[in-house]
């Protein structure tokens, strides 16, 4: 869960190592009423930290403040 106004990173864990993947894109989409299928944030491989099977995608307080309410 991403909390509006927080700056906690989005952490995604995969079933296998992703270290050797030359291209990796993570996209955060909204599927909240009033914001159907709206792209909220996109990270390319050089914008995230990858450690074995985990991708850590940074978020700022300013970015999360404008995300719509909802799950």
C-alpha positions in Angstrom: 0.0 0.0 0.0 1.2 3.5 -0.8 0.2 6.2 1.7 -0.4 9.7 0.4 2.3 12.1 1.7 4.8 9.3 2.5 8.1 8.8 0.8 8.5 5.0 1.4 9.8 3.3 -1.7 7.8 0.7 -3.7 9.5 -2.6 -3.2 8.8 -5.5 -5.6 10.2 -9.0 -5.0 10.4 -11.4 -7.9 10.7 -15.2 -7.9 14.2 -15.2 -9.5 17.1 -12.8 -9.7 16.6 -9.8 -11.9 20.2 -8.4 -11.6 21.2 -9.5 -15.1 18.1 -8.1 -16.8 19.3 -5.3 -19.1 15.9 -3.7 -19.4 13.4 -3.5 -16.6 10.4 -1.1 -16.3 8.0 -0.8 -13.4 4.8 1.2 -13.9 2.4 2.2 -11.2 -1.2 2.4 -12.4 -4.3 3.7 -10.7 -7.5 1.7 -11.0 -9.5 3.9 -8.6 -13.0 5.2 -9.4 -12.6 8.5 -11.3 -9.0 7.6 -12.3 -9.4 4.4 -14.4 -6.2 3.1 -15.8 -4.2 6.3 -15.2 -0.4 5.9 -15.1 0.9 7.4 -11.8 4.6 6.7 -12.1 7.1 4.9 -14.2 10.6 3.8 -13.3 13.2 2.6 -15.8 16.1 0.3 -14.8 18.5 3.2 -14.0 15.9 4.8 -11.7 15.6 1.9 -9.3 17.9 -0.1 -7.1 18.1 -3.8 -8.0 19.4 -6.4 -5.5 19.2 -10.1 -6.5 15.4 -10.6 -6.8 14.2 -7.2 -5.5 13.5 -3.9 -7.2 13.3 -0.8 -5.0 11.5 2.1 -6.7 11.9 5.4 -4.9 8.9 7.7 -4.3 8.9 11.2 -3.0 6.4 12.9 -0.6 5.4 15.3 -3.4 4.7 12.4 -5.8 2.5 10.5 -3.3 0.5 13.6 -2.3 -1.0 13.8 -5.8 -1.9 10.1 -6.0 -5.7 9.5 -5.9 -7.2 8.1 -2.7 -8.1 4.4 -2.8 -6.6 1.0 -2.8 
